[in-house]
Amino acid sequence: NGVYPTFTRTDQYDKPYIKFYTAAISPKITKVSTGNRKAWVYYQTIPGATSYRIYYLQNNKETYAGSTTSNKFLITGMTNGVKANYYVKAMVNGKLTTQKNMAYSTPRNGIKPTVTPSSGKAAVKWTAYTGATKYKVVLVDANYKTIYTRETTGTSFTWTKQEKGKKYGTYIVPMVNGEYVPFGLSHAEDKANVVMFTGK
């Protein structure tokens, strides 16, 4: 015997999976690493949990982002510049936890550097990213395959030994709160911040 929960807009997605409330507590989010239209959400593991369901609220809309067995999840397709709230529910003994232990962050645009090629070199500059303590500078080839990765605490870097007439690209990944935020080549919105250039 048990008491059926009252379903909200978000809970309707859970309805096929819920039989009764579980006494287990929903995971607390320990960290949110926010990138360009995306966020890595990290959370506590719950004893006996077989999976975790991740949700976020943004633009006055609750969204079920997906399910995983891991203690972290990458949410994509978000809106930059708009605060988002996140929460996680755990599946324990076939029942879903009910608490919404919220955390929040605001996705931000990526960094688009300026690149000035010269004889065998390429000077890269960018605007400081709020909260960043250092940056990863990445050089790729014409097919976006990584050639080199370097770190710097400044907002400029010079690549050397570029071949004349060869196409390259470079992009910047800021470190915030002790980790590199999820910018990279895995999503189209981040590829848009890769600046291509031709060696001179």
N, C-alpha and C positions, 0 to 999 in steps of 0.2 A: 504494500500500500504506500501511497505517496501523494504529494500535492503537485498538481500540474502547474507550471509557471505561467505567468501572464506574458504574452509575446509582444514585443515592441516591433518597430519596422525592421530592425536588424535581426531580432530573434526569429523572425519568420524563416530566415535562411537555415536556422538551426533546428527548426521544428521536426524535420524527419529524423533527426539524430537524438532527440531528447525523449527519455521516458519519464524521468523524475529529476528533481533537483539532486545534486550531489553535495555532500558536506564539505568537499574539498574547496580550498580557496583559489580564486583565479590568480594567475601569475602576476607579479608586479614587474613592470618594465624597469630595467636597470639602466638602459642607455638608448638614446636615439641618435643615429648618425645621419644627418640630413644632407642630401645632394641636390642635383638638378632634376626636379620633378620626381624625386624618389627619396626613400628613407630606409636605412637598416634599423630594425627594431629588435633590441635585445631584451630578454626577459628571464625570470627565474624558471627553473624546472620544478615541476610538481610531482611528488612521489606517486607512482602508479599511473601517471598520465601516458596515454598512448599516442596523443597528437595534440597540436595547439592550433587554434583558429584565430586569425589576426584581423582586426578591424580598424578603420580610421574614420573620423568625422571631419569633413572639410567642405566648404561652400554650402553649409547647412544641410549636408547629406551624409548619411552613414553608409559606409561601403565595407563589404566583406572582401578582404584582400586575398585570402587564401589560407591553406592549411599546410602544416609541416610537422615533422617529428623532431626538428631541431629547436634549439633555444634562441634562434634568431631568424628573421625573415626580411626579405627585401620587398618593400612596397614600391610600385612604379606607377606611372601615369597620373601623378599628382599635379596640383597647380602651384606654380612658384609664387612666392610672396603672400600666400594665404596660410594663416595658422591652421595646423591640423592637430587633432587629438587622436591618440592611439589607445587601444586596449586589447588584451589577449584573454581568451578563454581556453581552458584545458579540458580534454576529454578523459575522464577517469571512470573506469568500469562501465563504459558505454554511456556515461552521463556527462553532461556539459556543466562546467562551473558557471555561475551567474554574475559574479561581481565584475564591475567595469573599473579596474584600477587604471586610471588615466595617466598618460604622459603626453607632452605636446612638443612640437617644433614647427618651424616654418621652412619649407623647401626654398632653395635659392638658385638663381641663375649660375651657370658655370662661369669660369674665367676664360675670356677669349683674348689671347696675347697679341701683340703686334710683333712682326718678324721682319728684320732688315738684313737680307743676305748681302755679303760682300765676298771678296776673294777667299774661297775656302772656308768661310765662316757664316754664322747666322746669329745676329744679336736679337734676343728675345726679351720683351718687356711686358709687364702686366700691372694692373691696378691691385693694390693690396686687398685681400679678402678679409672681411671683418672676423676677428677671432682666430685667424690663422697664425701659427707659430713658425711654420716653415712650409715649403712647397716641394712637390715632386715634379720635375721637368722631364717630359718624355719625348723622345725623338722616334718617329715612325717612318717607314718607307711609303711608297705610293699606294701600297695595298693595306696600309694601316698596321703593318707588322712592326712590333717594337724593335728598335735598334739599340737604343741606350736609355737608361733612366738615371737621373741625377737628382740630388737634393740640395736645396739652398734656403737660407733664412731671409734672403733679399727678394726683390721683385724684378730681378733681371738676371739673365744668364746668356752666355755665348757658346753656341755649339761650334766646334771646329772640325776640320778635315772633311767638309762636304765636297763631293765630287761635282765638277762643273757640268751643268746640264741635267743632273739627276734630280728627280722629284723627291721631296721629303715633306714631313709634317711634324708639328710639335703641339703639345697641349700641357696644361698645368693642372695639378691636383693639390689642393690645399690641405694641410693638417689642422684640424680643429679638435680641441679637447683630447689631445693625445692620440688621435688616429686620423688617417686619411679619409676624407669624406668620399662617398661613392660617386665620384666622377670617373669616367673612363671611356672605353670604346664599345661597351656592350649595348648602348642605347643610342638611337638616332639623334636625340636631343643633345647628347654629349659629343657625338661626332661633329656636330655643327660648330663646336668650339675648338676643333683641331684646325690649325692654320697651316695650309700647304704652301710650300715655296720651292723654288728651283735653285740648286747650287750654282754659285758663280765662280 
